[in-house]
Amino acid sequence: MLNTSVNLAGVQLKNPVMTASGTFGSGAEYSEFVDLNQLGAVVTKGVANIPWPGNPTPRIAETTGGMLNAIGLQNPGIDVFVKRDIPFLKQYDTKIIVNVCGKSTEDYLEVVERLADEPVDLLEINISCPNVKEGGIAFGQDPKAVEAITKAVKAKAKQPIIMKLSPNVTDITVMAKAAEAGGADVLSLINTLTGMKIDIQRQCFAIANKTGGLSGPAVKPIALRMVYQVANAVSIPIIGMGGIATAEDAIEFILAGATAVSIGTANFYNPYATIEVVEGIETYMKQHNCEDINQLIGIVK
Ligand SMILES: Cc1cc2nc3c(=O)[nH]c(=O)nc-3n(C[C@H](O)[C@H](O)[C@H](O)COP(=O)(O)O)c2cc1C
């Protein structure tokens, strides 16, 4: 009997495979393709205290081995989310992780407090959002801000908190340690890498926002390196993501130190990607005579 179950801050997932925020809606869009009962967890798109309209279009562009996006965290706000999306997800036997965004500490806290009595298993705090009070620099790019926002959220949250780290920093281990010092229960990484594309025929930026976040297979080696570095710098569990498209990719992240993995951009071109990763991990475990997935976590030193 294979044990694929992993533990994140006391929450037991049936397997380590989850969706990456913003690439799977709140599950409904994909439920025709994917039996959500088979996933370790569904991570929702980012939700803020009020509806956000997002950035002007065009806001996505294809790149070699990946994509750029500058959606701008468009979302319907916490009121709609609580009424519409949580009851949908509750029908399934999977863990619910809500991704939270905000432009100020108060914005984050409002969402976290609204979710306190909801049937949500974990909160994932996206600190790549621009901090309007600090002139627009993302919370996640300054270790003092990372520690402060983590502490503030931890003090109010009823559920364990996952701090989602930005890779757009010189040394991600500094941010990881700051989040751990602030009381984070789990870390997730990576969010997208800032990039650019120019349309040479129209001689303009491919994305109205000029820059966008790069994701997909192109970022995988960078994401894997960062997961490895962070796994060796902190003692809390890590959710690894960035370019995972196959079970082989997921296993690399687990061997590097990730307790769980998220599938993002791959869902857009292969809606079955998550299920293929779940099945492929089991096949790998059988081939390698591994009875418990926990024996694989971080064994490549
Ligand atoms: C279209 C799109 C929307 C995203 N929206 C969010 C979001 O709302 N919150 C968040 O924390 N990350 C968001 N992300 C980042 C992903 O969750 C993930 O961290 C990143 O894309 C790397 O994984 P991947 O290469 O498997 O896509 C988004 C990514 C994409 C491509």
The ligand as a Gaussian input file, in Angstrom:
#p B3LYP/6-31G(d) Opt

LIG

0 1
 C       -2.504000      33.689000     -15.438000
 C       -1.852000      33.563000     -14.096000
 C       -2.482000      34.088000     -12.955000
 C       -1.891000      33.985000     -11.695000
 N       -2.541000      34.497000     -10.596000
 C       -1.984000      34.361000      -9.363000
 C       -2.691000      34.819000      -8.194000
 O       -3.840000      35.294000      -8.258000
 N       -2.054000      34.708000      -6.983000
 C       -0.796000      34.137000      -6.870000
 O       -0.275000      34.051000      -5.750000
 N       -0.137000      33.661000      -7.952000
 C       -0.691000      33.772000      -9.184000
 N       -0.032000      33.267000     -10.282000
 C        1.287000      32.588000     -10.110000
 C        1.139000      31.058000     -10.072000
 O        0.329000      30.639000      -8.991000
 C        2.530000      30.374000      -9.961000
 O        3.168000      30.807000      -8.778000
 C        3.442000      30.679000     -11.134000
 O        2.715000      30.798000     -12.340000
 C        4.546000      29.622000     -11.327000
 O        4.008000      28.330000     -11.570000
 P        3.776000      27.722000     -13.071000
 O        5.065000      27.959000     -13.825000
 O        3.433000      26.288000     -12.868000
 O        2.654000      28.523000     -13.669000
 C       -0.614000      33.360000     -11.565000
 C        0.008000      32.812000     -12.701000
 C       -0.587000      32.910000     -13.956000
 C        0.114000      32.289000     -15.140000

